[in-house]
């Protein structure tokens, strides 16, 4: 197992900057949909259940 570093800074009600070992990204939430500058789109289906579309690691 490796060490993981993540930090999220909130810029407004629906916007945040995410900092991790692999770089910096910006995410914007619109209702149940989150648009991320690096990964694509995430859809929140229910609490604790999401569906991610776009880039994969």
MODELLER restraints for C-alpha pairs under 7 A, 6 or more apart:
rsr = mdl.restraints
at = mdl.atoms
rsr.add(forms.Gaussian(group=physical.xy_distance, feature=features.Distance(at['CA:5:A'], at['CA:20:A']), mean=5.50, stdev=0.5))
rsr.add(forms.Gaussian(group=physical.xy_distance, feature=features.Distance(at['CA:5:A'], at['CA:21:A']), mean=6.06, stdev=0.5))
rsr.add(forms.Gaussian(group=physical.xy_distance, feature=features.Distance(at['CA:6:A'], at['CA:19:A']), mean=5.70, stdev=0.5))
rsr.add(forms.Gaussian(group=physical.xy_distance, feature=features.Distance(at['CA:6:A'], at['CA:20:A']), mean=4.50, stdev=0.5))
rsr.add(forms.Gaussian(group=physical.xy_distance, feature=features.Distance(at['CA:7:A'], at['CA:18:A']), mean=5.82, stdev=0.5))
rsr.add(forms.Gaussian(group=physical.xy_distance, feature=features.Distance(at['CA:7:A'], at['CA:19:A']), mean=5.11, stdev=0.5))
rsr.add(forms.Gaussian(group=physical.xy_distance, feature=features.Distance(at['CA:7:A'], at['CA:20:A']), mean=6.45, stdev=0.5))
rsr.add(forms.Gaussian(group=physical.xy_distance, feature=features.Distance(at['CA:8:A'], at['CA:16:A']), mean=6.56, stdev=0.5))
rsr.add(forms.Gaussian(group=physical.xy_distance, feature=features.Distance(at['CA:8:A'], at['CA:17:A']), mean=5.69, stdev=0.5))
rsr.add(forms.Gaussian(group=physical.xy_distance, feature=features.Distance(at['CA:8:A'], at['CA:18:A']), mean=4.47, stdev=0.5))
rsr.add(forms.Gaussian(group=physical.xy_distance, feature=features.Distance(at['CA:8:A'], at['CA:19:A']), mean=6.24, stdev=0.5))
rsr.add(forms.Gaussian(group=physical.xy_distance, feature=features.Distance(at['CA:9:A'], at['CA:16:A']), mean=5.50, stdev=0.5))
rsr.add(forms.Gaussian(group=physical.xy_distance, feature=features.Distance(at['CA:9:A'], at['CA:17:A']), mean=5.15, stdev=0.5))
rsr.add(forms.Gaussian(group=physical.xy_distance, feature=features.Distance(at['CA:9:A'], at['CA:18:A']), mean=6.43, stdev=0.5))
rsr.add(forms.Gaussian(group=physical.xy_distance, feature=features.Distance(at['CA:10:A'], at['CA:16:A']), mean=4.30, stdev=0.5))
rsr.add(forms.Gaussian(group=physical.xy_distance, feature=features.Distance(at['CA:10:A'], at['CA:17:A']), mean=6.42, stdev=0.5))
rsr.add(forms.Gaussian(group=physical.xy_distance, feature=features.Distance(at['CA:14:A'], at['CA:28:A']), mean=5.63, stdev=0.5))
rsr.add(forms.Gaussian(group=physical.xy_distance, feature=features.Distance(at['CA:14:A'], at['CA:29:A']), mean=5.01, stdev=0.5))
rsr.add(forms.Gaussian(group=physical.xy_distance, feature=features.Distance(at['CA:15:A'], at['CA:27:A']), mean=5.77, stdev=0.5))
rsr.add(forms.Gaussian(group=physical.xy_distance, feature=features.Distance(at['CA:15:A'], at['CA:28:A']), mean=4.60, stdev=0.5))
rsr.add(forms.Gaussian(group=physical.xy_distance, feature=features.Distance(at['CA:15:A'], at['CA:29:A']), mean=6.49, stdev=0.5))
rsr.add(forms.Gaussian(group=physical.xy_distance, feature=features.Distance(at['CA:16:A'], at['CA:26:A']), mean=5.82, stdev=0.5))
rsr.add(forms.Gaussian(group=physical.xy_distance, feature=features.Distance(at['CA:16:A'], at['CA:27:A']), mean=5.44, stdev=0.5))
rsr.add(forms.Gaussian(group=physical.xy_distance, feature=features.Distance(at['CA:16:A'], at['CA:28:A']), mean=6.71, stdev=0.5))
rsr.add(forms.Gaussian(group=physical.xy_distance, feature=features.Distance(at['CA:17:A'], at['CA:25:A']), mean=5.82, stdev=0.5))
rsr.add(forms.Gaussian(group=physical.xy_distance, feature=features.Distance(at['CA:17:A'], at['CA:26:A']), mean=4.54, stdev=0.5))
rsr.add(forms.Gaussian(group=physical.xy_distance, feature=features.Distance(at['CA:17:A'], at['CA:27:A']), mean=6.46, stdev=0.5))
rsr.add(forms.Gaussian(group=physical.xy_distance, feature=features.Distance(at['CA:18:A'], at['CA:24:A']), mean=5.65, stdev=0.5))
rsr.add(forms.Gaussian(group=physical.xy_distance, feature=features.Distance(at['CA:18:A'], at['CA:25:A']), mean=5.21, stdev=0.5))
rsr.add(forms.Gaussian(group=physical.xy_distance, feature=features.Distance(at['CA:18:A'], at['CA:26:A']), mean=6.09, stdev=0.5))
rsr.add(forms.Gaussian(group=physical.xy_distance, feature=features.Distance(at['CA:19:A'], at['CA:25:A']), mean=6.69, stdev=0.5))
rsr.add(forms.Gaussian(group=physical.xy_distance, feature=features.Distance(at['CA:25:A'], at['CA:36:A']), mean=6.99, stdev=0.5))
rsr.add(forms.Gaussian(group=physical.xy_distance, feature=features.Distance(at['CA:25:A'], at['CA:37:A']), mean=5.66, stdev=0.5))
rsr.add(forms.Gaussian(group=physical.xy_distance, feature=features.Distance(at['CA:25:A'], at['CA:38:A']), mean=6.17, stdev=0.5))
rsr.add(forms.Gaussian(group=physical.xy_distance, feature=features.Distance(at['CA:26:A'], at['CA:36:A']), mean=5.88, stdev=0.5))
rsr.add(forms.Gaussian(group=physical.xy_distance, feature=features.Distance(at['CA:26:A'], at['CA:37:A']), mean=5.48, stdev=0.5))
rsr.add(forms.Gaussian(group=physical.xy_distance, feature=features.Distance(at['CA:27:A'], at['CA:34:A']), mean=6.63, stdev=0.5))
rsr.add(forms.Gaussian(group=physical.xy_distance, feature=features.Distance(at['CA:27:A'], at['CA:35:A']), mean=5.55, stdev=0.5))
rsr.add(forms.Gaussian(group=physical.xy_distance, feature=features.Distance(at['CA:27:A'], at['CA:36:A']), mean=4.26, stdev=0.5))
rsr.add(forms.Gaussian(group=physical.xy_distance, feature=features.Distance(at['CA:27:A'], at['CA:37:A']), mean=6.28, stdev=0.5))
rsr.add(forms.Gaussian(group=physical.xy_distance, feature=features.Distance(at['CA:28:A'], at['CA:34:A']), mean=5.63, stdev=0.5))
rsr.add(forms.Gaussian(group=physical.xy_distance, feature=features.Distance(at['CA:28:A'], at['CA:35:A']), mean=5.25, stdev=0.5))
rsr.add(forms.Gaussian(group=physical.xy_distance, feature=features.Distance(at['CA:28:A'], at['CA:36:A']), mean=6.50, stdev=0.5))
rsr.add(forms.Gaussian(group=physical.xy_distance, feature=features.Distance(at['CA:29:A'], at['CA:35:A']), mean=6.30, stdev=0.5))
rsr.add(forms.Gaussian(group=physical.xy_distance, feature=features.Distance(at['CA:32:A'], at['CA:43:A']), mean=5.83, stdev=0.5))
rsr.add(forms.Gaussian(group=physical.xy_distance, feature=features.Distance(at['CA:32:A'], at['CA:44:A']), mean=5.08, stdev=0.5))
rsr.add(forms.Gaussian(group=physical.xy_distance, feature=features.Distance(at['CA:33:A'], at['CA:41:A']), mean=6.95, stdev=0.5))
rsr.add(forms.Gaussian(group=physical.xy_distance, feature=features.Distance(at['CA:33:A'], at['CA:42:A']), mean=5.75, stdev=0.5))
rsr.add(forms.Gaussian(group=physical.xy_distance, feature=features.Distance(at['CA:33:A'], at['CA:43:A']), mean=4.63, stdev=0.5))
rsr.add(forms.Gaussian(group=physical.xy_distance, feature=features.Distance(at['CA:33:A'], at['CA:44:A']), mean=6.32, stdev=0.5))
rsr.add(forms.Gaussian(group=physical.xy_distance, feature=features.Distance(at['CA:34:A'], at['CA:41:A']), mean=5.70, stdev=0.5))
rsr.add(forms.Gaussian(group=physical.xy_distance, feature=features.Distance(at['CA:34:A'], at['CA:42:A']), mean=5.10, stdev=0.5))
rsr.add(forms.Gaussian(group=physical.xy_distance, feature=features.Distance(at['CA:34:A'], at['CA:43:A']), mean=6.48, stdev=0.5))
rsr.add(forms.Gaussian(group=physical.xy_distance, feature=features.Distance(at['CA:35:A'], at['CA:41:A']), mean=4.71, stdev=0.5))
rsr.add(forms.Gaussian(group=physical.xy_distance, feature=features.Distance(at['CA:35:A'], at['CA:42:A']), mean=6.61, stdev=0.5))
rsr.add(forms.Gaussian(group=physical.xy_distance, feature=features.Distance(at['CA:39:A'], at['CA:54:A']), mean=5.93, stdev=0.5))
rsr.add(forms.Gaussian(group=physical.xy_distance, feature=features.Distance(at['CA:39:A'], at['CA:55:A']), mean=5.01, stdev=0.5))
rsr.add(forms.Gaussian(group=physical.xy_distance, feature=features.Distance(at['CA:40:A'], at['CA:53:A']), mean=6.08, stdev=0.5))
rsr.add(forms.Gaussian(group=physical.xy_distance, feature=features.Distance(at['CA:40:A'], at['CA:54:A']), mean=4.46, stdev=0.5))
rsr.add(forms.Gaussian(group=physical.xy_distance, feature=features.Distance(at['CA:40:A'], at['CA:55:A']), mean=6.04, stdev=0.5))
rsr.add(forms.Gaussian(group=physical.xy_distance, feature=features.Distance(at['CA:41:A'], at['CA:52:A']), mean=6.01, stdev=0.5))
rsr.add(forms.Gaussian(group=physical.xy_distance, feature=features.Distance(at['CA:41:A'], at['CA:53:A']), mean=5.23, stdev=0.5))
rsr.add(forms.Gaussian(group=physical.xy_distance, feature=features.Distance(at['CA:41:A'], at['CA:54:A']), mean=6.15, stdev=0.5))
rsr.add(forms.Gaussian(group=physical.xy_distance, feature=features.Distance(at['CA:42:A'], at['CA:50:A']), mean=6.68, stdev=0.5))
rsr.add(forms.Gaussian(group=physical.xy_distance, feature=features.Distance(at['CA:42:A'], at['CA:51:A']), mean=5.72, stdev=0.5))
rsr.add(forms.Gaussian(group=physical.xy_distance, feature=features.Distance(at['CA:42:A'], at['CA:52:A']), mean=4.37, stdev=0.5))
rsr.add(forms.Gaussian(group=physical.xy_distance, feature=features.Distance(at['CA:42:A'], at['CA:53:A']), mean=6.09, stdev=0.5))
rsr.add(forms.Gaussian(group=physical.xy_distance, feature=features.Distance(at['CA:43:A'], at['CA:50:A']), mean=5.58, stdev=0.5))
rsr.add(forms.Gaussian(group=physical.xy_distance, feature=features.Distance(at['CA:43:A'], at['CA:51:A']), mean=5.17, stdev=0.5))
rsr.add(forms.Gaussian(group=physical.xy_distance, feature=features.Distance(at['CA:43:A'], at['CA:52:A']), mean=6.34, stdev=0.5))
rsr.add(forms.Gaussian(group=physical.xy_distance, feature=features.Distance(at['CA:44:A'], at['CA:50:A']), mean=4.48, stdev=0.5))
rsr.add(forms.Gaussian(group=physical.xy_distance, feature=features.Distance(at['CA:44:A'], at['CA:51:A']), mean=6.52, stdev=0.5))
